């Protein structure tokens, strides 16, 4: 079996090009009204990955501060030319993780959702697959993530704690 990684992505105009150097920690399909509004779609599919595993190959996104349901906001990284969102940083882990928009990957079909979240808000005509975990709100990471992802997350915790201490 050959590895998919690095897995490349880009914005619509091609100014921003990047690659994922390893598999994401998890791929969320979020059905909350905030994600729907932000994407203009029925849901958002984000691949959560350590920021240092996303290599910028060309261009430099602009970070746009936007509100979020948590009240803590998020930063959306957008191409300065075509304005397509390529990833976000959320308040929980800040710049240490990226929630990469799976739709910007050249092989987006290779990263189907690991979990559906905030399904209490999902549009009634969206049908969820029976073989993928789904939660009305959020979930317990220990019950959903692969062991390798949990281990990587644990290794990231000291950096996340240090970053959070600077945010107070």
DSSP file (Angstrom, degrees, kcal/mol; ACC not computed):
  #  RESIDUE AA STRUCTURE BP1 BP2  ACC     N-H-->O    O-->H-N    N-H-->O    O-->H-N    TCO  KAPPA ALPHA  PHI   PSI    X-CA   Y-CA   Z-CA
    1    1 A X              0   0    0      0, 0.0     2,-0.3     0, 0.0     0, 0.0   0.000 360.0 360.0 360.0 130.2    0.0    0.0    0.0
    2    2 A X        -     0   0    0      1,-0.1     2,-0.2     2,-0.0     0, 0.0  -0.680 360.0-111.8 -92.1 148.2    1.4    3.4   -0.9
    3    3 A X        -     0   0    0     -2,-0.3    -1,-0.1     1,-0.1     0, 0.0  -0.522   8.5-146.3 -79.0 143.4    0.9    6.4    1.4
    4    4 A X        +     0   0    0     -2,-0.2     2,-0.3   106,-0.1    -1,-0.1   0.666  56.6 138.1 -74.9 -18.3   -1.3    9.2    0.3
    5    5 A X        +     0   0    0      2,-0.1     2,-0.1    16,-0.1    16,-0.1  -0.660  46.9  45.9 -97.1 138.6    0.9   11.6    2.2
    6    6 A X  S    S-     0   0    0     14,-0.6     2,-0.5    -2,-0.3    15,-0.2   0.358  81.5-169.4 -73.7 145.2    1.9   14.2    1.5
    7    7 A X  E     -A   20   0A   0     13,-2.2    13,-3.1    -2,-0.1     2,-0.2  -0.942  12.5-144.2-109.0 121.7   -1.6   15.1    0.4
    8    8 A X  E     +A   19   0A   0     -2,-0.5    98,-2.8    11,-0.2    99,-0.6  -0.528  22.1 170.8 -94.7 153.8   -1.8   18.4   -1.4
    9    9 A X  E     +AB  18 105A   0      9,-2.5     9,-2.4    96,-0.3     2,-0.3  -0.938   3.9 178.6-147.8 170.0   -4.4   21.2   -1.5
   10   10 A X  E     -A   17   0A   0     94,-2.7     7,-0.2    -2,-0.3     2,-0.1  -0.984  31.6 -97.8-164.5 166.4   -4.9   24.7   -2.7
   11   11 A X        -     0   0    0      5,-1.8     3,-0.2    -2,-0.3    75,-0.0  -0.215  53.0 -92.2 -78.4-180.0   -7.3   27.6   -3.0
   12   12 A X  S    S+     0   0    0      1,-0.2    -1,-0.1     2,-0.1    71,-0.0   0.898 125.0  42.4 -65.7 -41.5   -9.4   28.1   -6.1
   13   13 A X  S    S-     0   0    0      1,-0.0    -1,-0.2    71,-0.0     0, 0.0   0.636 107.4-122.3 -83.5 -12.6   -7.0   30.5   -7.8
   14   14 A X  S    S+     0   0    0     -3,-0.2    -2,-0.1     2,-0.2    -1,-0.0   0.468  79.2 118.9  87.5   1.3   -3.9   28.4   -6.9
   15   15 A X  S    S+     0   0    0      1,-0.1     2,-0.6    -5,-0.0    46,-0.0   0.929  73.4  52.1 -64.5 -44.1   -2.1   31.2   -5.0
   16   16 A X  S    S+     0   0    0     43,-0.1    -5,-1.8    41,-0.1     2,-0.4  -0.847  70.6 170.5 -94.9 121.8   -2.2   29.3   -1.8
   17   17 A X  E     +AC  10  58A   0     41,-1.9    40,-2.9    -2,-0.6    41,-1.8  -0.991   6.1 158.4-128.7 140.8   -0.8   25.7   -2.1
   18   18 A X  E     -AC   9  56A   0     -9,-2.4    -9,-2.5    -2,-0.4     2,-0.3  -0.913  23.8-142.9-149.1 171.8   -0.1   23.5    0.8
   19   19 A X  E     -AC   8  55A   0     36,-1.9    36,-2.8    -2,-0.3     2,-0.6  -0.997  15.0-132.2-144.4 146.4    0.3   19.8    1.8
   20   20 A X  E     -AC   7  54A   0    -13,-3.1   -13,-2.2    -2,-0.3   -14,-0.6  -0.856  16.5-162.1 -90.3 124.9   -0.6   17.6    4.7
   21   21 A X  S    S+     0   0    0     32,-3.1     2,-0.3    -2,-0.6    -1,-0.1   0.556  71.1  11.3 -88.1  -7.9    2.5   15.7    5.7
   22   22 A X  S    S-     0   0    0     31,-0.4   -15,-0.1   -15,-0.1   -16,-0.1  -0.946  98.5 -68.4-155.0 171.0    0.6   13.0    7.7
   23   23 A X        -     0   0    0     -2,-0.3    -2,-0.1     1,-0.1    88,-0.0  -0.320  58.9-103.8 -62.9 149.7   -2.9   11.9    8.3
   24   24 A X        -     0   0    0      1,-0.1    25,-0.3    25,-0.1     3,-0.1  -0.263  21.6-118.8 -67.0 162.3   -5.2   14.3   10.2
   25   25 A X  S    S-     0   0    0     23,-3.0   121,-0.5     1,-0.3     2,-0.3   0.904  90.8 -21.3 -64.6 -42.4   -6.0   13.6   13.8
   26   26 A X  E     -D   48   0B   0     22,-1.1    22,-2.6   119,-0.1     2,-0.5  -0.970  57.8-130.9-162.6 154.4   -9.7   13.4   12.9
   27   27 A X  E     -D   47   0B   0     -2,-0.3    87,-2.7    20,-0.2    88,-1.4  -0.971  27.0-162.2-117.0 116.9  -12.0   14.6   10.2
   28   28 A X  E     -De  46 115B   0     18,-2.8    18,-2.2    -2,-0.5     2,-0.6  -0.762  15.6-160.3 -96.9 139.9  -15.2   16.3   11.4
   29   29 A X  E     -De  45 116B   0     86,-2.2    88,-2.6    -2,-0.4     2,-0.5  -0.958  23.2-162.5-111.7 107.6  -18.3   16.9    9.4
   30   30 A X  E     -De  44 117B   0     14,-3.0    14,-2.1    -2,-0.6    88,-0.2  -0.801  20.5-178.2-101.0 128.7  -20.0   19.7   11.3
   31   31 A X        +     0   0    0     86,-2.4    87,-0.1    -2,-0.5    -1,-0.1   0.240  37.7 131.2-105.6  10.0  -23.7   20.4   10.9
   32   32 A X     >  -     0   0    0     85,-0.2     4,-2.2     1,-0.1     5,-0.2  -0.234  68.5-117.5 -66.7 156.6  -23.9   23.4   13.2
   33   33 A X  H  > S+     0   0    0      1,-0.2     4,-2.3     2,-0.2     5,-0.2   0.800 113.4  59.0 -65.2 -28.2  -25.7   26.5   11.9
   34   34 A X  H  > S+     0   0    0      2,-0.2     4,-2.5     1,-0.2    -1,-0.2   0.942 108.4  43.5 -65.7 -47.0  -22.4   28.5   12.3
   35   35 A X  H  > S+     0   0    0      2,-0.2     4,-2.5     1,-0.2     6,-0.3   0.890 113.1  52.9 -65.6 -39.3  -20.5   26.2    9.9
   36   36 A X  H  X>S+     0   0    0     -4,-2.2     4,-2.1     1,-0.2     5,-1.0   0.938 112.3  44.4 -60.6 -45.6  -23.4   26.2    7.5
   37   37 A X  H  <5S+     0   0    0     -4,-2.3    -2,-0.2     1,-0.2    -1,-0.2   0.919 113.6  50.5 -64.9 -43.4  -23.5   29.9    7.4
   38   38 A X  H  <5S+     0   0    0     -4,-2.5    -1,-0.2     1,-0.2    -2,-0.2   0.884 121.4  32.4 -63.1 -39.6  -19.8   30.3    7.1
   39   39 A X  H  <5S-     0   0    0     -4,-2.5    -1,-0.2     2,-0.2    -2,-0.2   0.668  97.8-130.2 -92.7 -17.5  -19.5   27.8    4.2
   40   40 A X  T  <5S+     0   0    0     -4,-2.1     2,-0.2     1,-0.3    -3,-0.2   0.787  76.6  98.0  70.5  25.9  -22.8   28.5    2.5
   41   41 A X  S   <S-     0   0    0     -5,-1.0    -1,-0.3    -6,-0.3    -2,-0.2  -0.679  93.0 -92.9-134.1-175.5  -23.4   24.8    2.5
   42   42 A X  S    S-     0   0    0     -2,-0.2    81,-0.4     1,-0.1     2,-0.3   0.670 101.5 -14.1 -78.4 -17.3  -25.2   22.1    4.5
   43   43 A X        -     0   0    0     -8,-0.2     2,-0.4    -7,-0.1   -12,-0.2  -0.965  64.4-114.3-168.6 172.6  -22.1   21.3    6.6
   44   44 A X  E     -D   30   0B   0    -14,-2.1   -14,-3.0    -2,-0.3     2,-0.6  -0.979  17.0-153.7-122.5 138.2  -18.4   21.9    6.9
   45   45 A X  E     +D   29   0B   0     -2,-0.4    57,-2.2   -16,-0.2    58,-0.5  -0.953  21.0 177.7-114.5 115.3  -15.8   19.1    6.6
   46   46 A X  E     -DF  28 101B   0    -18,-2.2   -18,-2.8    -2,-0.6     2,-0.7  -0.955  24.3-148.2-123.1 133.5  -12.6   19.9    8.4
   47   47 A X  E     -DF  27 100B   0     53,-2.8    53,-2.5    -2,-0.4     2,-0.4  -0.890  20.2-147.1 -98.8 110.7   -9.4   17.8    8.9
   48   48 A X  E     +DF  26  99B   0    -22,-2.6   -23,-3.0    -2,-0.7   -22,-1.1  -0.667  32.4 156.2 -82.3 127.9   -7.9   18.6   12.2
   49   49 A X  E     - F   0  98B   0     49,-2.3    49,-2.9    -2,-0.4   -25,-0.1  -0.987  49.9 -87.1-150.0 152.9   -4.1   18.3   12.2
   50   50 A X  E >   - F   0  97B   0     -2,-0.3     3,-2.0    47,-0.2    47,-0.3  -0.407  39.5-127.4 -60.6 136.5   -1.1   19.7   14.0
   51   51 A X  G >  S+     0   0    0     45,-2.8     3,-1.7     1,-0.3    46,-0.1   0.842 107.5  60.0 -58.2 -35.2   -0.1   23.0   12.4
   52   52 A X  G 3  S+     0   0    0     44,-0.4    -1,-0.3     1,-0.3    -2,-0.1   0.546  97.4  61.5 -74.5  -3.4    3.5   21.8   11.9
   53   53 A X  G <  S+     0   0    0     -3,-2.0   -32,-3.1     1,-0.1     2,-0.6   0.363  88.4  80.8 -99.1   3.0    2.2   19.0    9.7
   54   54 A X  E <   -C   20   0A   0     -3,-1.7     2,-0.6   -34,-0.2   -34,-0.2  -0.948  69.5-160.6-108.9 114.3    0.7   21.4    7.2
   55   55 A X  E     -C   19   0A   0    -36,-2.8   -36,-1.9    -2,-0.6     2,-0.5  -0.851  11.6-139.6-101.0 121.3    3.5   22.7    4.9
   56   56 A X  E     +C   18   0A   0     -2,-0.6   -38,-0.3   -38,-0.2     3,-0.1  -0.694  21.2 179.8 -78.6 122.0    2.8   25.9    3.0
   57   57 A X  E     -     0   0A   0    -40,-2.9     2,-0.3    -2,-0.5   -39,-0.2   0.765  63.8  -2.9 -96.8 -31.2    4.1   25.5   -0.5
   58   58 A X  E    S+C   17   0A   0    -41,-1.8   -41,-1.9     1,-0.1    -1,-0.3  -0.984 104.7  17.9-159.4 154.2    3.2   28.9   -2.0
   59   59 A X        -     0   0    0     -2,-0.3     2,-0.4   -43,-0.2   -43,-0.1   0.005  68.2-107.3  75.3 174.4    1.4   32.1   -1.0
   60   60 A X        -     0   0    0     18,-0.0    20,-0.4   -44,-0.0    -1,-0.1  -0.935  27.6-136.6-142.6 115.1    0.6   33.3    2.4
   61   61 A X        -     0   0    0     -2,-0.4     2,-0.4    18,-0.1    18,-0.2  -0.315  15.9-125.1 -70.4 156.4   -3.0   33.2    3.7
   62   62 A X  E     -G   78   0B   0     16,-2.9    16,-2.8    14,-0.0     2,-0.6  -0.823  21.1-130.5 -96.1 142.5   -4.5   36.2    5.5
   63   63 A X  E     -G   77   0B   0     -2,-0.4     2,-0.5    14,-0.2    14,-0.2  -0.846  21.1-165.5 -98.0 122.5   -6.0   35.4    8.9
   64   64 A X  E     -G   76   0B   0     12,-2.6    12,-2.8    -2,-0.6     2,-0.5  -0.932  15.3-136.8-110.7 122.2   -9.5   36.8    9.5
   65   65 A X  E     +G   75   0B   0     -2,-0.5     2,-0.3    10,-0.2    10,-0.2  -0.661  32.9 172.9 -77.9 126.0  -11.0   36.9   13.0
   66   66 A X  E     -G   74   0B   0      8,-2.9     8,-2.4    -2,-0.5     2,-0.0  -0.934  33.1-101.8-132.4 155.9  -14.6   35.7   13.0
   67   67 A X        -     0   0    0     -2,-0.3     2,-0.3     6,-0.2     5,-0.0  -0.310  35.8-165.4 -71.1 161.1  -17.1   35.0   15.7
   68   68 A X    >   -     0   0    0      5,-0.1     3,-1.6     1,-0.0     5,-0.2  -0.940  36.1-105.0-141.4 164.4  -17.9   31.4   16.7
   69   69 A X  T 3  S+     0   0    0     -2,-0.3    -1,-0.0     1,-0.3    -2,-0.0   0.796 117.6  61.4 -60.6 -29.9  -20.6   29.7   18.7
   70   70 A X  T 3  S-     0   0    0      1,-0.1    -1,-0.3     3,-0.0    -3,-0.0   0.690 107.5-125.2 -70.3 -16.9  -18.2   29.3   21.7
   71   71 A X  S <  S+     0   0    0     -3,-1.6    -2,-0.1     1,-0.0    -1,-0.1   0.358  93.2  93.9  85.9  -5.8  -17.9   33.1   21.9
   72   72 A X  S    S-     0   0    0      1,-0.2    -3,-0.1    -5,-0.0    -5,-0.0   0.533  81.3-141.6 -96.1  -8.8  -14.1   32.8   21.7
   73   73 A X        -     0   0    0     -5,-0.2    18,-0.9    -8,-0.1     2,-0.3   0.007   6.5-119.5  76.8 175.5  -14.0   33.3   17.9
   74   74 A X  E     -GH  66  90B   0     -8,-2.4    -8,-2.9    16,-0.2     2,-0.5  -0.961  10.8-124.2-147.0 161.3  -11.8   31.6   15.3
   75   75 A X  E     -GH  65  89B   0     14,-2.7    14,-2.6    -2,-0.3     2,-0.6  -0.962  22.4-156.8-109.8 123.8   -9.2   32.7   12.7
   76   76 A X  E     -GH  64  88B   0    -12,-2.8   -12,-2.6    -2,-0.5     2,-0.7  -0.891   9.5-142.7-102.0 125.0  -10.0   31.7    9.2
   77   77 A X  E     +GH  63  87B   0     10,-3.2     9,-3.0    -2,-0.6    10,-1.1  -0.781  30.1 177.2 -87.2 117.6   -7.0   31.5    6.9
   78   78 A X  E     -GH  62  85B   0    -16,-2.8   -16,-2.9    -2,-0.7     2,-0.2  -0.887  37.1-103.3-123.0 150.8   -8.1   32.7    3.4
   79   79 A X     >  -     0   0    0      5,-2.0     4,-1.2    -2,-0.3   -18,-0.1  -0.552  27.2-139.5 -66.3 133.5   -6.3   33.3    0.2
   80   80 A X  T  4 S+     0   0    0    -20,-0.4    -1,-0.1    -2,-0.2   -19,-0.1   0.651  98.2  41.3 -71.6 -12.3   -5.7   37.1   -0.2
   81   81 A X  T  4 S+     0   0    0      3,-0.1    -1,-0.1     0, 0.0    -2,-0.0   0.890 130.8  17.1 -99.3 -55.4   -6.6   36.8   -3.9
   82   82 A X  T  4 S-     0   0    0      2,-0.1    -2,-0.1     0, 0.0   -70,-0.0   0.559  91.1-135.3 -98.2  -9.1   -9.7   34.5   -4.3
   83   83 A X     <  +     0   0    0     -4,-1.2     2,-0.2     1,-0.2    -3,-0.1   0.587  46.7 155.4  68.2  14.0  -10.7   34.7   -0.6
   84   84 A X        -     0   0    0     -6,-0.1    -5,-2.0     1,-0.1     2,-0.4  -0.522  46.5-120.1 -70.8 136.7  -11.3   30.9   -0.3
   85   85 A X  E     +H   78   0B   0     -7,-0.2    -7,-0.2    -2,-0.2     3,-0.1  -0.656  33.4 174.6 -77.1 127.7  -10.9   29.5    3.2
   86   86 A X  E     -     0   0B   0     -9,-3.0    15,-2.1    -2,-0.4     2,-0.3   0.710  63.3 -19.3-105.9 -29.0   -8.2   26.9    3.4
   87   87 A X  E     -HI  77 100B   0    -10,-1.1   -10,-3.2    13,-0.3    -1,-0.4  -0.977  56.3-136.0-164.8 171.2   -8.2   26.3    7.2
   88   88 A X  E     -HI  76  99B   0     11,-0.9    11,-2.4    -2,-0.3     2,-0.5  -0.928   6.4-144.8-131.4 157.4   -9.2   27.7   10.6
   89   89 A X  E     -H   75   0B   0    -14,-2.6   -14,-2.7    -2,-0.3     2,-0.2  -0.997  22.5-156.1-118.1 125.0   -7.6   28.0   14.0
   90   90 A X  E >>  -H   74   0B   0     -2,-0.5     4,-2.1     4,-0.4     3,-0.8  -0.657  27.3-110.1-100.9 160.5  -10.1   27.6   16.9
   91   91 A X  T 34 S+     0   0    0    -18,-0.9     4,-0.1    -2,-0.2   -17,-0.1   0.765 107.4  69.3 -61.2 -29.2   -9.6   29.1   20.4
   92   92 A X  T 34 S+     0   0    0      1,-0.2    -1,-0.2     2,-0.1    72,-0.1   0.883 125.2   4.1 -60.9 -41.1   -9.1   25.7   22.0
   93   93 A X  T X4 S-     0   0    0     -3,-0.8     3,-1.9     1,-0.2     4,-0.3   0.347  90.5-165.6-127.3   2.4   -5.7   25.0   20.5
   94   94 A X  G ><  -     0   0    0     -4,-2.1     3,-1.2     1,-0.3    -4,-0.4  -0.090  67.2  -8.4  51.8-137.1   -5.1   28.3   18.6
   95   95 A X  G 3  S+     0   0    0      1,-0.2    -1,-0.3    -6,-0.1    -4,-0.1   0.478 119.7  80.4 -74.6  -0.7   -2.3   28.3   16.0
   96   96 A X  G <  S+     0   0    0     -3,-1.9   -45,-2.8   -45,-0.1   -44,-0.4   0.687  97.7  37.5 -81.6 -17.4   -1.1   24.8   17.1
   97   97 A X  E <   -F   50   0B   0     -3,-1.2     2,-0.4   -47,-0.3   -47,-0.2  -0.949  68.9-152.3-129.0 154.5   -3.7   23.0   15.1
   98   98 A X  E     -F   49   0B   0    -49,-2.9   -49,-2.3    -2,-0.3     2,-0.9  -0.983   9.6-149.6-123.5 137.9   -5.3   23.7   11.7
   99   99 A X  E     -FI  48  88B   0    -11,-2.4   -11,-0.9    -2,-0.4   -51,-0.2  -0.839  28.7-155.1-103.4  90.8   -8.8   22.6   10.7
  100  100 A X  E     -FI  47  87B   0    -53,-2.5   -53,-2.8    -2,-0.9     2,-0.8  -0.483  17.9-118.9 -76.0 131.9   -8.1   22.2    7.0
  101  101 A X  E >   -F   46   0B   0    -15,-2.1     3,-2.4    -2,-0.2     4,-0.3  -0.596  20.9-152.7 -69.9 109.3  -11.1   22.5    4.7
  102  102 A X  G >  S+     0   0    0    -57,-2.2     3,-1.9    -2,-0.8    -1,-0.2   0.819  90.0  67.6 -56.9 -33.1  -11.2   19.1    3.1
  103  103 A X  G 3  S+     0   0    0    -58,-0.5    -1,-0.3     1,-0.3     5,-0.1   0.666  92.7  60.5 -63.3 -15.7  -12.8   20.5    0.0
  104  104 A X  G <  S+     0   0    0     -3,-2.4   -94,-2.7   -18,-0.2    -1,-0.3   0.520  83.0 101.8 -89.2  -4.8   -9.5   22.4   -0.8
  105  105 A X  B X  S-B    9   0A   0     -3,-1.9     3,-1.0    -4,-0.3   -96,-0.3  -0.556  75.0-135.0 -77.6 143.3   -7.6   19.1   -1.0
  106  106 A X  T 3  S+     0   0    0    -98,-2.8     3,-0.1     1,-0.3   -97,-0.1   0.787 109.4  36.0 -67.6 -26.5   -6.8   17.9   -4.5
  107  107 A X  T >  S+     0   0    0    -99,-0.6     3,-2.3     1,-0.1    -1,-0.3  -0.455  73.6 154.8-120.1  56.9   -7.9   14.4   -3.4
  108  108 A X  G X   +     0   0    0     -3,-1.0     3,-1.8     1,-0.3    -1,-0.1   0.790  65.6  68.7 -56.7 -30.2  -10.7   15.4   -1.0
  109  109 A X  G 3  S+     0   0    0      1,-0.3     3,-0.3    -3,-0.1    -1,-0.3   0.682  87.2  68.7 -65.6 -15.5  -12.4   12.0   -1.5
  110  110 A X  G <  S+     0   0    0     -3,-2.3     2,-0.3     1,-0.2    -1,-0.3   0.591  95.9  55.9 -78.5 -10.5   -9.5   10.4    0.4
  111  111 A X    <   +     0   0    0     -3,-1.8    -1,-0.2    -4,-0.2     3,-0.1  -0.594  69.4 172.7-124.0  71.4  -10.6   12.1    3.7
  112  112 A X        -     0   0    0     -3,-0.3   -85,-0.1    -2,-0.3    -3,-0.0  -0.345  48.2 -77.0 -69.6 160.6  -14.2   11.1    4.4
  113  113 A X        -     0   0    0      1,-0.2   -85,-0.2   -87,-0.1    -1,-0.1  -0.303  30.2-162.9 -61.1 138.8  -15.6   12.2    7.8
  114  114 A X  S    S+     0   0    0    -87,-2.7    19,-0.6     1,-0.3     2,-0.3   0.681  80.3   7.9 -84.4 -24.2  -14.6   10.2   10.9
  115  115 A X  E     -ej  28 133B   0    -88,-1.4   -86,-2.2    17,-0.1     2,-0.5  -0.991  64.2-135.4-158.3 146.2  -17.5   11.7   12.8
  116  116 A X  E     -ej  29 134B   0     17,-2.5    19,-2.2    -2,-0.3     2,-0.3  -0.935  31.0-169.0-105.6 129.7  -20.5   13.9   12.3
  117  117 A X  E     +e   30   0B   0    -88,-2.6   -86,-2.4    -2,-0.5    21,-0.2  -0.843  58.1  20.2-123.0 158.3  -21.0   16.6   15.0
  118  118 A X    >   +     0   0    0     19,-2.5     3,-1.5    -2,-0.3    18,-0.2   0.878  66.6 158.4  54.3  43.3  -23.8   19.0   15.9
  119  119 A X  G >   +     0   0    0     16,-2.4     3,-1.1     1,-0.3    17,-0.2   0.653  58.6  78.6 -71.6 -14.2  -26.3   16.8   14.1
  120  120 A X  G 3  S+     0   0    0     16,-1.7    -1,-0.3    15,-0.3    17,-0.1   0.800 101.0  41.9 -60.7 -25.9  -29.1   18.3   16.3
  121  121 A X  G <  S+     0   0    0     -3,-1.5    -1,-0.3    15,-0.3    -2,-0.2   0.427  88.1 127.0 -97.6  -1.3  -28.7   21.3   13.8
  122  122 A X  S <  S-     0   0    0     -3,-1.1     2,-0.1    -4,-0.2   -79,-0.1  -0.190  70.4-101.3 -62.9 149.5  -28.4   19.2   10.6
  123  123 A X    >   -     0   0    0    -81,-0.4     3,-2.0     1,-0.1    -1,-0.1  -0.462  30.8-122.0 -68.1 141.3  -30.7   20.0    7.8
  124  124 A X  T 3  S+     0   0    0      1,-0.3    -1,-0.1    -2,-0.1    -2,-0.1   0.730 108.2  56.6 -63.3 -23.1  -33.5   17.4    7.6
  125  125 A X  T 3  S+     0   0    0      2,-0.1     2,-0.5     0, 0.0    -1,-0.3   0.506  82.5 100.3 -88.5  -3.1  -32.7   16.3    4.1
  126  126 A X    <   -     0   0    0     -3,-2.0     2,-0.5   -84,-0.1    -4,-0.0  -0.736  62.5-154.4 -82.3 124.2  -29.1   15.4    4.9
  127  127 A X        -     0   0    0     -2,-0.5     2,-0.3     0, 0.0    -2,-0.1  -0.880   6.1-146.0-101.7 125.4  -28.8   11.6    5.4
  128  128 A X        -     0   0    0     -2,-0.5     2,-0.1     1,-0.1     6,-0.1  -0.686  22.2-110.1 -91.1 141.5  -26.0   10.4    7.6
  129  129 A X    >   -     0   0    0     -2,-0.3     3,-1.2     1,-0.1    -1,-0.1  -0.459  19.0-135.2 -69.2 141.9  -24.2    7.1    6.9
  130  130 A X  T 3  S+     0   0    0      1,-0.2    -1,-0.1    -2,-0.1     4,-0.1   0.728 100.1  58.8 -69.3 -22.5  -25.0    4.4    9.4
  131  131 A X  T 3  S+     0   0    0      2,-0.1     2,-0.4     0, 0.0    -1,-0.2   0.323  91.7  77.1 -94.6   8.9  -21.3    3.4    9.7
  132  132 A X  S <  S-     0   0    0     -3,-1.2   -17,-0.1   -17,-0.0   -18,-0.1  -0.976  88.3-111.2-119.5 128.8  -20.0    6.8   10.8
  133  133 A X  E     -j  115   0B   0    -19,-0.6   -17,-2.5    -2,-0.4     2,-0.4  -0.245  36.3-168.4 -56.9 142.7  -20.4    8.0   14.5
  134  134 A X  E     -j  116   0B   0    -19,-0.2     2,-0.4    -4,-0.1   -17,-0.2  -0.997   6.3-168.0-137.7 140.2  -22.8   10.9   14.8
  135  135 A X        -     0   0    0    -19,-2.2   -16,-2.4    -2,-0.4   -15,-0.3  -0.985  26.6-136.8-133.4 138.0  -23.4   13.1   17.8
  136  136 A X  S    S-     0   0    0     -2,-0.4   -16,-1.7   -18,-0.2   -15,-0.3   0.858  99.5  -7.7 -60.4 -35.3  -26.1   15.7   18.5
  137  137 A X  S    S-     0   0    0      1,-0.5   -19,-2.5   -19,-0.2    -2,-0.2   0.385 119.3 -36.7-123.3 -96.7  -23.5   18.1   19.9
  138  138 A X        -     0   0    0    -21,-0.2    -1,-0.5   -20,-0.1     2,-0.3  -0.493  55.6-131.1-124.1-165.5  -19.9   16.9   20.4
  139  139 A X        -     0   0    0     -2,-0.2     2,-0.7    -4,-0.1     3,-0.1  -0.874  25.9 -91.0-145.8 170.6  -18.2   13.7   21.6
  140  140 A X    >>  -     0   0    0     -2,-0.3     3,-1.8     1,-0.2     4,-0.8  -0.833  32.1-146.2 -89.5 115.9  -15.7   12.2   23.9
  141  141 A X  H >> S+     0   0    0     -2,-0.7     4,-2.6     1,-0.3     3,-1.1   0.846  96.2  61.2 -50.7 -40.8  -12.4   12.2   22.0
  142  142 A X  H 34 S+     0   0    0      1,-0.3    -1,-0.3     2,-0.2     8,-0.1   0.777 105.5  47.7 -61.0 -27.1  -11.3    8.9   23.6
  143  143 A X  H <4 S+     0   0    0     -3,-1.8    -1,-0.3     1,-0.1    -2,-0.2   0.622 123.0  29.2 -89.4 -14.0  -14.3    7.1   22.1
  144  144 A X  H << S+     0   0    0     -3,-1.1    -2,-0.2    -4,-0.8    -3,-0.1   0.778  97.5  82.7-115.9 -41.7  -13.9    8.4   18.6
  145  145 A X  S  < S-     0   0    0     -4,-2.6  -119,-0.1    -5,-0.2     2,-0.1  -0.310  79.3-108.5 -73.6 151.5  -10.2    9.1   17.7
  146  146 A X     >  -     0   0    0   -121,-0.5     4,-2.2     1,-0.1     3,-0.3  -0.391  32.6-111.4 -67.5 153.7   -7.7    6.4   16.7
  147  147 A X  H  > S+     0   0    0      1,-0.2     4,-2.2     2,-0.2     5,-0.2   0.884 118.5  54.3 -57.1 -40.8   -5.1    5.5   19.2
  148  148 A X  H  > S+     0   0    0      1,-0.2     4,-2.1     2,-0.2    -1,-0.2   0.873 108.5  49.3 -63.9 -35.9   -2.3    7.1   17.1
  149  149 A X  H  > S+     0   0    0     -3,-0.3     4,-2.6     2,-0.2    -1,-0.2   0.902 109.4  51.6 -68.5 -41.3   -4.3   10.4   17.0
  150  150 A X  H  X S+     0   0    0     -4,-2.2     4,-2.2     2,-0.2    -2,-0.2   0.896 110.2  49.6 -62.0 -39.5   -4.8   10.3   20.8
  151  151 A X  H  X S+     0   0    0     -4,-2.2     4,-2.0     2,-0.2    -2,-0.2   0.915 111.2  48.2 -65.5 -43.6   -1.1    9.8   21.3
  152  152 A X  H  X S+     0   0    0     -4,-2.1     4,-1.2     1,-0.2    -2,-0.2   0.900 110.8  52.2 -62.9 -40.2   -0.3   12.7   18.9
  153  153 A X  H  X S+     0   0    0     -4,-2.6     4,-0.9     1,-0.2     3,-0.3   0.900 107.2  52.4 -62.1 -42.5   -2.8   14.9   20.8
  154  154 A X  H >< S+     0   0    0     -4,-2.2     3,-0.8     1,-0.2     4,-0.5   0.906 106.9  52.6 -60.6 -42.3   -1.2   14.1   24.1
  155  155 A X  H 3< S+     0   0    0     -4,-2.0     4,-0.3     1,-0.2     3,-0.3   0.786 108.6  51.8 -64.4 -26.4    2.2   15.1   22.8
  156  156 A X  H >X S+     0   0    0     -4,-1.2     4,-2.1    -3,-0.3     3,-0.5   0.668  86.3  87.9 -83.0 -17.9    0.7   18.5   21.7
  157  157 A X  H <X S+     0   0    0     -4,-0.9     4,-2.9    -3,-0.8     5,-0.2   0.846  82.1  54.0 -56.6 -42.9   -0.8   19.2   25.1
  158  158 A X  H 3> S+     0   0    0     -4,-0.5     4,-2.1    -3,-0.3    -1,-0.2   0.907 111.7  46.4 -60.3 -38.6    2.2   21.0   26.7
  159  159 A X  H <> S+     0   0    0     -3,-0.5     4,-2.5    -4,-0.3    -1,-0.2   0.899 112.4  50.0 -67.8 -40.1    2.4   23.4   23.7
  160  160 A X  H  X S+     0   0    0     -4,-2.1     4,-2.8     2,-0.2    -2,-0.2   0.921 110.7  49.9 -64.5 -43.0   -1.4   24.0   23.9
  161  161 A X  H  X S+     0   0    0     -4,-2.9     4,-1.9     1,-0.2    -2,-0.2   0.916 111.5  48.5 -60.8 -43.3   -1.2   24.7   27.6
  162  162 A X  H  X S+     0   0    0     -4,-2.1     4,-0.9    -5,-0.2    -1,-0.2   0.910 112.5  48.4 -63.7 -42.4    1.7   27.2   27.1
  163  163 A X  H >X S+     0   0    0     -4,-2.5     3,-0.9     1,-0.2     4,-0.5   0.930 109.9  51.6 -63.7 -45.3   -0.2   28.9   24.3
  164  164 A X  H >< S+     0   0    0     -4,-2.8     3,-1.4     1,-0.3     4,-0.3   0.868 102.9  59.9 -60.3 -36.2   -3.4   29.2   26.4
  165  165 A X  H >< S+     0   0    0     -4,-1.9     3,-0.7     1,-0.3    -1,-0.3   0.807 102.4  53.0 -62.7 -28.2   -1.4   30.8   29.2
  166  166 A X  H << S+     0   0    0     -4,-0.9    -1,-0.3    -3,-0.9    -2,-0.2   0.612 100.9  62.9 -80.3 -11.1   -0.4   33.6   26.9
  167  167 A X  T <<        0   0    0     -3,-1.4    -1,-0.2    -4,-0.5    -2,-0.2   0.456 360.0 360.0 -93.5  -2.2   -4.1   34.2   26.0
  168  168 A X    <         0   0    0     -3,-0.7    -1,-0.2    -4,-0.3    -2,-0.1   0.479 360.0 360.0 -87.9 360.0   -5.2   35.2   29.5
